[in-house]
Amino acid sequence: MKIYTKTGDKGTTSLFGGTRVPKHHIRIESYGTVDELNSHIGLLRDQKVDKETSEMLIEIQDRLFTIGSILATDPEKQKLKNGKDRLNIPKISDEDIEKLEKAMDKMNEELPEMTHFILPGGHQSVSFCHIARCVCRRAERLSTALYDIETFDEKVLIYLNRLSDYLFVLARKLSKELHAEEIQWIPKKS
């Protein structure tokens, strides 16, 4: 199988189901940003993180592929006339969301209480985590814009929202483990 097909040479691409859309379509921006996030998660996983965190990041990458496939599916061509899923697209489950929540709860038990916003940085691994968090928020914004135009399983939006929270808590956990200073943002008085 060749990697290049030449079918996108005129600025369009095909969704699951065969519909062609411009490469700048909000649907493409949405799943393209999820793909970008997945790459940032891979970079984060390549850092010196503990086995449990690495396994969780692999799970997250898998779920992001699921989200990408959901976002890349033409909703008009996904269902058969009898309502069954024609394309057999995987789903995000309540358990996927709960797994993120439980991981955050576990990490938070070991962290000092947060009293101020925290400036991103302190260590390269922490910074990679914050970059992934910001890309996740962008993926969420684009996905909510798409959702306003064409709905899809709202668990995608919930998962992306929880994931950005998870990445923030993970950044704090990494700061603690790496003995990186957390610099609080304290607004200057005018």
C-alpha positions in Angstrom: 0.0 0.0 0.0 1.4 3.4 -1.0 1.3 6.2 1.6 0.5 8.8 -1.0 -2.8 8.6 -2.9 -2.8 12.0 -4.7 -6.5 12.2 -3.9 -5.9 15.2 -1.7 -3.9 17.2 -4.1 -6.7 19.7 -4.7 -7.2 20.5 -1.1 -9.9 18.0 -0.1 -9.9 14.8 1.9 -12.2 11.9 2.5 -14.1 11.3 5.8 -15.0 7.8 7.0 -18.0 7.0 4.8 -16.5 8.5 1.7 -17.7 12.1 1.8 -15.0 14.6 0.6 -14.6 17.9 2.4 -12.0 20.7 2.2 -8.9 20.1 4.3 -9.7 23.3 6.3 -13.2 22.0 7.3 -13.9 22.2 11.0 -14.2 18.4 11.2 -10.6 18.1 9.8 -9.4 20.8 12.1 -11.0 18.9 15.1 -9.5 15.5 14.4 -6.2 16.9 13.2 -5.8 18.7 16.5 -6.6 15.5 18.3 -3.9 13.8 16.2 -1.5 16.7 17.2 -2.4 16.1 20.8 -1.7 12.4 20.5 1.8 13.2 19.2 2.4 15.5 22.2 1.2 12.7 24.6 3.7 10.4 22.8 6.5 13.0 23.5 5.4 13.2 27.1 5.4 9.4 27.4 9.0 9.4 26.1 10.1 11.3 29.2 11.2 9.6 32.3 7.8 8.9 33.8 6.9 6.0 36.0 5.4 2.8 34.6 1.8 3.6 35.8 1.9 7.0 34.1 3.4 5.5 30.9 0.6 2.9 30.8 -2.0 5.6 31.4 -0.6 7.7 28.6 -0.7 4.7 26.2 -4.3 4.2 27.1 -5.0 7.9 26.5 -3.3 7.7 23.1 -5.6 4.7 22.2 -8.6 6.7 23.3 -7.5 9.7 21.2 -7.4 7.4 18.1 -11.0 6.5 19.0 -11.9 10.2 19.3 -10.2 10.9 16.0 -12.2 8.1 14.3 -15.4 9.5 15.7 -14.6 13.0 14.5 -13.5 11.8 11.1 -16.8 10.0 10.5 -19.5 11.5 8.3 -22.6 11.4 10.5 -24.9 11.1 7.4 -23.2 7.9 6.4 -22.5 6.3 9.7 -25.9 4.8 10.4 -27.9 2.3 8.3 -31.6 2.9 7.7 -32.3 0.5 10.6 -30.2 2.8 12.9 -27.3 0.4 13.3 -23.7 1.6 13.0 -22.7 0.9 9.4 -19.0 1.8 10.0 -18.5 0.1 13.4 -16.7 3.1 14.9 -15.4 2.5 18.4 -16.9 4.6 21.3 -15.7 6.5 24.3 -17.2 5.0 27.4 -18.2 6.2 30.9 -15.4 4.0 32.1 -12.8 5.8 30.0 -13.9 9.1 31.6 -13.9 7.6 35.1 -10.4 6.2 34.6 -9.1 9.8 34.1 -11.0 11.0 37.2 -9.7 8.2 39.4 -6.1 8.9 38.2 -6.5 12.6 39.0 -7.9 11.8 42.4 -5.0 9.5 43.2 -2.4 12.0 42.0 -4.1 14.8 44.0 -3.9 12.9 47.2 -0.1 13.3 47.1 0.0 16.9 46.0 0.0 20.1 48.1 -3.2 22.1 47.9 -3.3 24.6 45.1 -4.0 28.2 46.2 -3.0 30.1 43.0 -2.7 29.5 39.3 0.7 28.0 38.4 3.0 29.3 35.7 3.8 26.5 33.2 7.4 25.3 33.3 10.0 24.3 35.8 11.3 21.2 34.0 11.2 20.1 30.4 8.8 17.1 31.1 6.5 19.5 33.0 6.5 21.9 30.1 5.7 19.1 27.6 2.7 18.2 29.8 1.5 21.8 29.8 1.9 22.0 26.0 -0.2 18.8 25.7 -2.8 20.4 28.0 -3.1 23.5 25.8 -3.4 21.4 22.6 -6.1 19.4 24.4 -8.0 22.6 25.2 -7.7 23.6 21.5 -9.0 20.2 20.4 -11.9 20.6 22.8 -12.7 24.1 21.5 -12.7 22.9 17.9 -14.7 19.8 18.8 -17.4 21.9 20.5 -17.6 24.1 17.5 -18.1 21.1 15.3 -20.6 19.7 17.8 -22.7 22.9 17.3 -22.8 22.2 13.6 -23.1 18.4 13.6 -23.6 16.5 16.8 -21.7 13.3 17.7 -21.3 11.3 21.0 -21.0 14.0 23.7 -18.7 11.7 25.6 -16.0 12.9 23.3 -16.3 16.4 24.6 -16.4 15.1 28.2 -13.3 13.0 27.7 -11.4 15.9 26.2 -12.4 18.2 29.1 -11.3 15.6 31.6 -8.1 14.9 29.7 -7.0 18.6 29.9 -7.6 18.4 33.7 -5.7 15.2 33.9 -2.7 16.7 32.1 -2.7 19.7 34.5 -2.7 17.4 37.5 0.0 15.2 35.9 2.1 18.3 35.3 1.9 19.1 39.1 2.7 15.4 39.9 5.8 15.6 37.6 6.8 18.9 39.2 6.8 17.2 42.6 8.6 14.1 41.5 11.3 16.0 39.6 11.7 18.6 42.4 10.8 21.4 40.0 9.6 24.6 41.5 6.0 25.5 41.0 5.8 29.2 40.5 2.5 30.7 41.5 0.9 33.4 39.5 0.2 36.3 41.8 -1.4 39.2 40.0 0.6 42.4 40.4 -1.2 45.3 42.1 -1.9 48.2 39.8 
